[in-house]
Amino acid sequence: MNEKDSDNQKKQTAGQPDNNIDCPFPIPCEQKQIVGCTSKNKTQNKKNNGWPNRIQAFFTALIFFVTTAYAIVAYYQWLEMQKTSEATKLAADTGANALKLSERNFNATQEQSRLDQRAWLGITEVSGIPELGKKTIIHFSLKNT
């Protein structure tokens, strides 16, 4: 080891960086310099970055509240849809019952119509008197009413 290398090692171990160390990959000067954050830079960053961050925060909050409102509205619509589906089911059941009742009424009306259309006979004249011990002959007349 030469003197320069031993001096560099002593400086590195002492916690003091050495800018004179030969590096196999040279770094341009622009990349070596690290700009520290001073109060001037902080205020400049706040001026430059403050409004875009505020606008982004505002729209993020706006999206949150609109999404929350949408979720609440969707929940109440879902509840109403359940009530409507229950009412629709009840109406369908009522319609089925009404259909059964209507069918029963139709069959009763059809039977009544059949009974009304048959021949109705009425007795109009009766003649003949029964006697004891003899054959009795009774004459009567029928009329189709």
Phi, psi and omega in degrees: 000144179264176185294324183294319180294320180291324177294319179296319180294319179298318180292323180290321179289335179281357179087009178255117180293147180245120180275356182263007181290133177283128181248139180293336177245101183293139179253131179298156183299326183297326182277335180290326185280125177250123183277123178284159182268106179261172180296328178295317179294323180297313180293324178293319177296320179296319179294317183284320187258353184295307184293315177300322178293320178295318179296318179297318178296319179299312182291328175296315177296319179299315178298319179299311183292321178294319178296319178297315178298318178298318180297320179295314179298318180296322179296314180292326175294322178296318178298316179296323179295322177295317178298318180295320180292324176295318178294322178295319178296318178297319178295321178294319177296319178296320177297320178295318177295320178296323178296317178297316179295319179297319179295319178295318178295320179298316179296321178294320178294320179296318178295318179296320178296320178297319179293325180290331185273351179285169182283129176250123182253141177230144178273128182253316183230136177235134177221149181116138181241129180287142176235151181285135177081353179245161173289138181252131177245125180243131177253134176215159180246139178249144179229133178282113180260000000 
